Amino acid sequence: MGFCLPGYKTLRRGKYVLLLFVSLSVLAWIATFSGEIVKSAQIFSASPQTLVQADSLRDQLNTETAAPNQIETPTPKAECPKESPLLQGAVKLSFESSLTLKDVESKNKGVTDGEYEPSDCTASQSVAVLIPHRSRERHLLYLLNHLHPFLQRQQLHYAIYVIQQAGDATFNRAKLLNVGYLEALKDYSWECFVFHDVDLVPENDHNLYVCDNQPKHLVVGRNATGYKLRYKGYFGGVTAMTKDQFLQVNGFSNTYWGWGGEDDDLRIRVELQKMKIVRPPADVARYTMVFHKRDSGNEINKDRMRLLGQTPLVWKKDGLNSCTYKTMLLERQPLYVNVTVDIGKP
Ligand SMILES: *[C@@H]1O[C@H](CO)[C@@H](O)[C@H](O)[C@H]1NC(C)=O
């Protein structure tokens, strides 16, 4: 007979083997499961703080293995406090001629592809900072050097976009900002946009780069004008509008080539929508204007007064909805997204 029933002893040994096998599988299952949680926490953010959180999570799991069904998924990050504890107020700005892009990169390791998000709390707003630019590398470097730590101290989720005008036709700041808005929204649904001149550096981090329920003008004063508003109704330099406010006014006009007028045009658009420009207190909304001479290719726009007279008639068809351009290069650098764009000529 080829078939043989196991004896009583063999049966008992078999039971032990089975028991051993079952307990080993349970152990293996627990090990992979807690490993999985730690891994997902790491993907969420690789900052040391989150790793600490992940460790404590694993400890928690190990004490809870008696009832594995009650393991909960990690709770989402709490909202960042109403006022960031990291704010420093007025700071002395420095503009070292020896500063390099590498220096700024190594000081801002938390920034990837120009984007940053606090690791330990959820930011109140997601903000895209748009900087129109052409051959002002030194100014851009100084601005990045100050702006990144400034925005991080404000605990914002933000990204910086530098929109460079290709070619050497007359500069068009407003159209570049329209392009920046349209391009940034392809990356993420930013709720707030800050339109930022490259030569203005904020001096006080209580000047919050967030949007309000009205369009916000962030530059009350600059060192070049004795920290006084340039003129009543001035809405240039650095402004903040929500995605919807900007859409409602159809963005900037595309027709202002050369220096001046486009910011007044935006003010008219805002006023036509019965919106009211708000400003932070003067002692906070202070900027240092880094010295430069007028750029060639950005001469004063002599046509600006005539154009401003037409704004109420043309704003609906001149703006975001008529902004045509050709993206020449979209490059994600460590500290900003570079969008180089052909916007045509006057
Ligand atoms: C403002 O400060 C910057 C940086 O220190 C300096 O280059 C510029 O000349 C100052 N402007 C005035 C008018 O003081």
The ligand as a Gaussian input file, in Angstrom:
#p B3LYP/6-31G(d) Opt

LIG

0 1
 C       17.478000     102.306000      -2.085000
 O       18.263000     101.226000      -1.572000
 C       19.037000     100.541000      -2.556000
 C       19.702000      99.362000      -1.898000
 O       20.396000      99.711000      -0.769000
 C       20.025000     101.483000      -3.201000
 O       20.701000     100.800000      -4.252000
 C       19.312000     102.694000      -3.750000
 O       20.252000     103.616000      -4.221000
 C       18.418000     103.329000      -2.674000
 N       17.695000     104.426000      -3.266000
 C       17.630000     105.615000      -2.682000
 C       16.936000     106.694000      -3.443000
 O       18.091000     105.835000      -1.578000

